[in-house]
Amino acid sequence: MKSFEYSRAADVSDAVRLSGTTMGRFIAGGTNLLDLMKLEVETPDGLIDISRLPLKDITVEDDGRLRIGALVANSDLAADERVRRDYPVLSRALLAGASGQLRNKATTGGNLLQRTRCYYFYDTTAPCNKREPGSGCGAIGGFNRIHAILGASDKCIATHPSDMAVAMRALGAIVETRKTDGSTSEIPIEDFHRLPGETPEIETVLEPGELITAVLLPKPVGGVQIYRKVRDRASYAFALVSVAAVIRMEGGKIAEARLAFGGLAHKPWRDPAVERALVGQAPSKELFAKAADILLTDAKGQGENDFKIPLTRRTLAAVLREATTEGASS
């Protein structure tokens, strides 16, 4: 591990000030960043410890939105009574990720910012445009079983690893930040993560030194909420395909559909065209197949991960069947 300068932020203003003077990285739980530093995938000149900042509360806003502090631990968020009652898809997604020990340390803000688990990104002897821009993408033509089938580019086919972010995408969360000039920003989660394009090393729209301070969830959306994660083993494994679904039924038809997908792209994936195709329709095998056709119109396998296309079809159909059956009977 490369040596670095350590600073502890006294408050949020101090944290963004330090980031502007040291060009350091923020650290709280450190469950991903420290691993990357040990491998020298990341070699920051400094670390700014924000773990003691007052960003650990979950509160209800006057307008009914739920504010989740950026330093709320994943385990605390999953166990919160309001989250379990009003946003169960989020609680289930959190519990599907990592291990109990990691969830106790990992934070809400850090979870959003965790980096891909692409093998070539972690191997400093391999080409990786995300780690070393211009060096190439070893996964293209290489071992790419876990890689993207949607939204990829010829520069990068990595996927985003977060389960939590997939559920937040389905819920329509907003990421609140503080910039180095002291101003604040609210970023819709659909705009927060970037597709790789020509610059896969730039993963979010955050400016240098910008700090996540909270995540805002909309007023409770109701409906049947499901998170299904398909992976190689029952725990401590990243998604090959995951689906976060919020489905509301009225009169035997789908009145509202929110669907987000993990394991398929460089960011949590949501396709409004899929949701529009479902709304107003009675559930059927044919309808679910049509939704999958729309979702996978531009899907492209890379060889080892071709299986993800039929797997996504089956997973989406299973989730929709479960959600609409439960919704019709409630």
C-alpha positions in Angstrom: 0.0 0.0 0.0 1.2 3.4 -0.9 1.7 5.8 2.0 -0.9 8.6 2.4 -1.7 11.6 4.6 -4.5 11.1 7.1 -7.0 13.9 8.1 -10.1 13.8 10.3 -12.9 16.1 9.3 -14.5 18.1 12.1 -17.8 18.7 10.2 -19.2 18.6 6.7 -17.7 22.0 5.8 -14.3 20.9 7.0 -14.5 17.7 5.0 -15.1 19.4 1.7 -12.5 22.0 2.6 -9.9 19.3 3.2 -10.8 17.6 0.0 -10.0 20.7 -1.9 -6.6 21.2 -0.2 -5.3 17.6 -0.1 -7.1 16.1 -3.1 -7.7 13.1 -0.8 -10.4 10.5 -0.7 -13.2 10.4 1.8 -13.3 7.3 4.0 -16.0 6.1 6.4 -16.5 2.3 6.5 -13.7 1.7 4.0 -15.0 -1.7 3.1 -14.1 -1.3 -0.6 -11.6 1.5 -0.7 -9.1 -0.1 1.7 -9.1 -3.3 -0.4 -8.3 -1.3 -3.5 -5.6 0.6 -1.7 -3.9 -2.6 -0.5 -3.8 -3.8 -4.1 -2.7 -0.3 -5.3 -5.6 -0.1 -7.7 -6.3 3.1 -5.9 -3.4 5.2 -4.6 -4.8 8.4 -3.0 -2.4 10.9 -1.6 -4.6 11.4 1.4 -7.6 10.0 3.3 -10.2 12.3 4.9 -11.9 10.4 7.7 -15.6 11.4 7.8 -16.8 8.6 10.0 -17.6 10.8 13.0 -19.7 13.4 11.1 -23.3 13.7 12.2 -24.7 12.0 9.1 -26.0 8.8 10.8 -29.7 9.6 11.3 -32.8 8.4 9.4 -35.6 11.0 9.6 -38.9 11.8 8.0 -39.1 15.2 6.2 -42.1 17.5 6.5 -43.1 16.5 2.9 -43.1 12.8 3.8 -39.8 11.9 2.2 -37.4 9.7 4.2 -33.9 11.2 4.7 -31.1 8.7 5.1 -27.8 10.1 6.3 -24.8 9.2 4.2 -23.1 7.5 7.2 -26.1 5.2 8.1 -24.7 1.7 8.2 -26.2 -0.8 5.7 -27.3 -3.0 8.6 -29.0 -0.2 10.4 -30.8 0.9 7.3 -32.0 -2.6 6.5 -33.3 -3.0 10.1 -35.1 0.4 10.4 -38.8 -0.1 11.1 -39.8 2.6 8.6 -37.7 1.1 5.8 -39.0 -2.4 6.5 -42.6 -1.2 6.5 -42.6 1.4 3.7 -39.7 0.5 1.5 -39.2 -3.3 1.9 -37.5 -3.7 -1.5 -34.7 -1.6 -0.1 -34.4 -3.6 3.1 -34.3 -6.9 1.1 -31.7 -5.6 -1.3 -29.4 -4.5 1.5 -29.7 -7.9 3.3 -28.9 -9.6 0.0 -25.6 -7.9 -0.2 -22.2 -8.7 1.3 -22.1 -10.3 4.8 -23.3 -9.2 8.2 -19.9 -8.0 9.2 -19.5 -5.8 6.1 -23.1 -4.5 6.4 -22.2 -3.3 9.9 -19.4 -1.2 8.5 -20.5 -0.2 5.0 -22.3 3.1 4.8 -25.1 4.4 2.5 -22.9 6.9 0.7 -20.1 4.4 0.4 -22.4 1.7 -1.0 -23.4 4.1 -3.8 -19.7 4.7 -4.6 -18.4 1.2 -4.5 -16.5 0.2 -7.5 -16.8 -2.7 -10.0 -15.7 -6.2 -9.1 -14.3 -6.8 -12.6 -11.4 -9.2 -12.4 -9.3 -7.0 -14.7 -9.9 -3.9 -12.7 -8.4 -5.6 -9.7 -5.5 -7.1 -11.5 -2.9 -4.3 -11.9 -1.0 -6.4 -14.4 -4.0 -6.5 -16.8 -5.3 -3.8 -19.2 -8.2 -1.8 -17.8 -9.5 1.5 -19.1 -11.2 2.1 -15.8 -8.0 1.8 -13.8 -5.6 3.0 -16.5 -7.4 5.0 -19.2 -6.2 4.1 -22.7 -4.7 0.7 -21.7 -7.6 -1.3 -23.1 -10.4 -3.6 -21.7 -9.1 -7.0 -20.8 -12.7 -8.3 -20.3 -13.6 -7.8 -24.0 -12.4 -11.1 -25.5 -11.3 -12.3 -22.1 -13.1 -13.9 -19.1 -16.3 -11.9 -18.9 -18.9 -14.1 -17.2 -20.0 -11.4 -14.7 -20.0 -8.5 -17.2 -22.5 -6.1 -18.8 -25.0 -6.9 -21.5 -26.6 -3.5 -21.5 -25.1 0.0 -21.8 -21.6 -1.1 -22.4 -19.0 0.4 -24.7 -15.9 -0.7 -26.5 -13.9 0.8 -23.7 -15.5 -1.0 -20.8 -18.1 -3.8 -20.1 -17.9 -3.7 -16.3 -21.0 -3.8 -14.1 -22.0 -1.9 -11.0 -21.9 -4.2 -7.9 -24.4 -2.5 -5.5 -27.7 -4.2 -4.5 -28.8 -1.1 -2.5 -28.5 1.2 -5.5 -30.7 -1.0 -7.6 -33.6 -0.8 -5.1 -33.0 3.0 -4.8 -33.2 3.3 -8.5 -36.6 1.5 -8.5 -37.8 3.8 -5.7 -36.6 7.0 -7.4 -34.2 8.2 -4.8 -32.3 11.5 -4.8 -28.7 11.9 -3.7 -28.0 15.0 -1.7 -24.4 16.4 -1.8 -22.2 19.2 -0.5 -19.7 20.8 -3.0 -16.4 22.4 -2.2 -17.8 25.9 -2.7 -20.3 25.1 0.1 -23.4 24.8 -2.2 -25.7 21.8 -2.0 -27.1 19.7 -4.8 -29.9 17.1 -5.2 -29.1 14.5 -7.9 -31.8 12.1 -9.1 -30.3 8.6 -8.8 -30.9 7.9 -12.5 -28.4 10.7 -13.2 -25.9 9.9 -10.5 -24.0 6.9 -12.1 -22.6 7.2 -15.6 -22.4 4.7 -18.4 -18.8 4.0 -19.5 -18.8 5.6 -23.0 -15.3 6.9 -23.8 -14.4 7.6 -20.1 -15.2 4.5 -18.0 -12.9 5.9 -15.3 -15.5 8.6 -14.5 -18.2 6.6 -12.8 -20.5 9.3 -11.3 -21.4 12.9 -11.9 -19.8 14.0 -8.6 -17.3 16.8 -8.9 -13.9 16.5 -7.3 -14.3 16.9 -3.5 -18.1 16.7 -3.6 -19.5 14.8 -0.6 -22.6 12.7 -0.4 -24.5 13.9 2.7 -27.8 12.0 2.4 -30.2 10.0 0.3 -33.8 11.0 0.0 -36.5 8.5 -0.7 -39.9 9.6 -2.0 -43.1 9.3 0.2 -44.0 5.7 0.6 -45.1 4.3 -2.8 -46.9 1.2 -1.6 -47.5 -1.8 -3.9 -45.9 -5.2 -3.7 -42.2 -4.8 -3.4 -39.7 -7.6 -4.3 -36.0 -7.9 -4.6 -34.7 -11.0 -6.4 -31.0 -11.7 -6.8 -29.6 -14.5 -8.9 -26.0 -15.3 -8.0 -23.5 -18.2 -7.8 -24.0 -18.9 -4.1 -26.6 -18.0 -1.5 -24.6 -15.3 0.3 -21.5 -13.1 -0.1 -21.8 -13.0 -3.9 -22.5 -10.3 -6.4 -25.5 -10.4 -8.7 -25.4 -12.1 -12.0 -28.9 -10.6 -12.5 -31.1 -8.8 -9.9 -34.5 -7.2 -10.1 -36.0 -4.6 -7.8 -39.8 -4.4 -8.4 -42.6 -2.3 -7.1 -45.9 -3.4 -8.6 -49.3 -2.0 -7.8 -52.5 -3.7 -9.0 -56.0 -2.3 -9.5 -59.0 -4.2 -10.9 -56.9 -7.1 -12.0 -54.5 -4.9 -14.0 -51.1 -3.4 -13.4 -51.6 0.2 -12.3 -48.0 1.0 -11.6 -44.7 -0.7 -12.3 -41.2 0.3 -11.2 -38.4 -2.1 -12.3 -34.7 -1.7 -11.8 -32.0 -4.2 -12.7 -28.6 -5.1 -11.3 -25.7 -7.1 -12.7 -26.6 -6.0 -16.3 -24.9 -2.7 -16.8 -22.3 -0.1 -15.6 -25.1 1.5 -13.5 -28.4 0.3 -12.0 -30.6 -0.1 -15.0 -34.2 1.1 -15.4 -36.1 1.3 -18.7 -39.3 3.4 -18.7 -40.5 1.7 -21.9 -40.7 -1.7 -20.1 -42.8 -0.1 -17.3 -45.1 1.6 -19.9 -45.7 -1.7 -21.6 -46.9 -3.2 -18.4 -49.2 -0.5 -17.0 -52.8 -0.9 -17.8 -52.4 -4.5 -18.8 -53.6 -7.7 -17.2 -50.8 -10.0 -16.1 -50.0 -12.8 -18.5 -47.1 -14.9 -19.7 -47.2 -13.1 -23.0 -47.1 -9.7 -21.4 -44.1 -10.6 -19.3 -42.3 -11.9 -22.4 -43.0 -8.7 -24.2 -41.6 -6.7 -21.3 -38.4 -8.8 -21.5 -38.2 -8.3 -25.2 -38.3 -4.5 -24.7 -35.7 -4.6 -21.9 -33.3 -6.7 -23.9 -33.7 -5.1 -27.3 -30.1 -3.9 -27.3 -28.6 -6.6 -25.1 -25.3 -7.9 -26.2 -23.4 -10.8 -24.7 -19.6 -11.0 -24.8 -19.3 -14.8 -25.0 -18.9 -16.0 -21.4 -21.9 -13.9 -20.3 -24.3 -14.8 -23.1 -26.3 -16.8 -20.5 -27.4 -13.5 -18.8 -29.8 -12.7 -21.6 -32.1 -15.8 -21.1 -31.5 -15.6 -17.3 -32.8 -12.0 -17.2 -35.9 -13.1 -19.1 -36.6 -15.9 -16.6 -35.9 -13.7 -13.6 -38.1 -10.8 -14.8 -41.0 -13.2 -15.6 -40.7 -14.8 -12.1 -40.6 -11.5 -10.3 -43.6 -10.1 -12.3 -45.6 -13.3 -11.8 -45.0 -13.3 -8.0 -45.7 -9.5 -7.7 -48.9 -9.5 -9.7 -50.2 -12.7 -8.0 -49.6 -11.2 -4.6 -50.9 -7.8 -5.6 -54.2 -9.3 -7.0 -54.9 -11.1 -3.8 -54.2 -8.2 -1.4 
